[in-house]
Amino acid sequence: MPLEFDSLSHGKVAFGFFNIETDMILLDRYFLFARDFCEHISESAQDPSDESYESSWDIYLIENDRDAGNLMGAIYGTDLRGFIGAVYKFFPFPKEREKFRQNPEGFKTRSLMEKLIEKYGKKTKIRFLIRSKHDEIGIGEYLFNRISFRQLIEYIWMGGFPRWRDGIQPDYVLTMKQRIAESPRSVFEGLTLA
């Protein structure tokens, strides 16, 4: 389940997994894959400089609520409109509460997810920016301070609200942890993913 995180630019914004059978995550109106998120974080952590860092991310943008869908309605099976509803048609919420765990093999649904989201959103590029001296991190139009940015990373590490099934993180999450541990960047200093 996505949680609310503080941003400097938009107040509280939703971020996280929205279905346990896929590794797609959302950041308000941005949709991207957790694998891509982790790889981008890993690349930024490997940069040997502590100066500002900038890269480009591919994401899907869904601009209106109707096309995005209603997460709570999709979970309860009462509103399956929009992209999120389409995902829940394929992967309904589990009837047994104990099965509500993030699937570490959710990346295997990527091709299906790409086909579904292309009906509702558009693929676009956003800028990722770490301003080390200003303690600001930009993900597209969303600006975070160091604390909130690190909370986004910790959320992915844990597997979101339900946690990873059987406590098993995907390889790309483990790689991100290693890159962060080795990073000279001050934005990652002291970030321990345990």
ChimeraX attribute file (.defattr): number of C-alpha atoms within 10 A of each C-alpha:
attribute: neighborCount
match mode: 1-to-1
recipient: residues
	/A:1	20
	/A:2	19
	/A:3	16
	/A:4	15
	/A:5	17
	/A:6	17
	/A:7	20
	/A:8	14
	/A:9	13
	/A:10	12
	/A:11	12
	/A:12	13
	/A:13	17
	/A:14	17
	/A:15	22
	/A:16	25
	/A:17	27
	/A:18	24
	/A:19	25
	/A:20	27
	/A:21	23
	/A:22	23
	/A:23	27
	/A:24	23
	/A:25	23
	/A:26	21
	/A:27	20
	/A:28	19
	/A:29	17
	/A:30	22
	/A:31	23
	/A:32	21
	/A:33	22
	/A:34	24
	/A:35	20
	/A:36	16
	/A:37	20
	/A:38	21
	/A:39	17
	/A:40	17
	/A:41	18
	/A:42	20
	/A:43	14
	/A:44	24
	/A:45	25
	/A:46	17
	/A:47	14
	/A:48	10
	/A:49	13
	/A:50	17
	/A:51	13
	/A:52	15
	/A:53	16
	/A:54	14
	/A:55	14
	/A:56	14
	/A:57	17
	/A:58	16
	/A:59	21
	/A:60	22
	/A:61	23
	/A:62	22
	/A:63	14
	/A:64	12
	/A:65	12
	/A:66	13
	/A:67	17
	/A:68	23
	/A:69	21
	/A:70	18
	/A:71	21
	/A:72	15
	/A:73	15
	/A:74	24
	/A:75	20
	/A:76	12
	/A:77	14
	/A:78	11
	/A:79	17
	/A:80	20
	/A:81	20
	/A:82	23
	/A:83	25
	/A:84	25
	/A:85	24
	/A:86	20
	/A:87	22
	/A:88	23
	/A:89	15
	/A:90	10
	/A:91	14
	/A:92	17
	/A:93	18
	/A:94	12
	/A:95	8
	/A:96	7
	/A:97	8
	/A:98	9
	/A:99	13
	/A:100	18
	/A:101	20
	/A:102	27
	/A:103	24
	/A:104	22
	/A:105	17
	/A:106	18
	/A:107	17
	/A:108	13
	/A:109	13
	/A:110	14
	/A:111	9
	/A:112	12
	/A:113	18
	/A:114	15
	/A:115	10
	/A:116	16
	/A:117	22
	/A:118	14
	/A:119	11
	/A:120	20
	/A:121	21
	/A:122	15
	/A:123	16
	/A:124	12
	/A:125	14
	/A:126	18
	/A:127	14
	/A:128	21
	/A:129	18
	/A:130	24
	/A:131	18
	/A:132	16
	/A:133	11
	/A:134	10
	/A:135	14
	/A:136	20
	/A:137	25
	/A:138	20
	/A:139	18
	/A:140	15
	/A:141	10
	/A:142	17
	/A:143	21
	/A:144	22
	/A:145	19
	/A:146	18
	/A:147	14
	/A:148	17
	/A:149	21
	/A:150	16
	/A:151	14
	/A:152	18
	/A:153	19
	/A:154	17
	/A:155	18
	/A:156	23
	/A:157	22
	/A:158	18
	/A:159	26
	/A:160	23
	/A:161	17
	/A:162	16
	/A:163	21
	/A:164	21
	/A:165	17
	/A:166	10
	/A:167	13
	/A:168	16
	/A:169	19
	/A:170	19
	/A:171	12
	/A:172	17
	/A:173	23
	/A:174	15
	/A:175	15
	/A:176	24
	/A:177	23
	/A:178	14
	/A:179	21
	/A:180	24
	/A:181	17
	/A:182	13
	/A:183	21
	/A:184	16
	/A:185	20
	/A:186	16
	/A:187	23
	/A:188	18
	/A:189	12
	/A:190	9
	/A:191	16
	/A:192	11
	/A:193	15
	/A:194	7
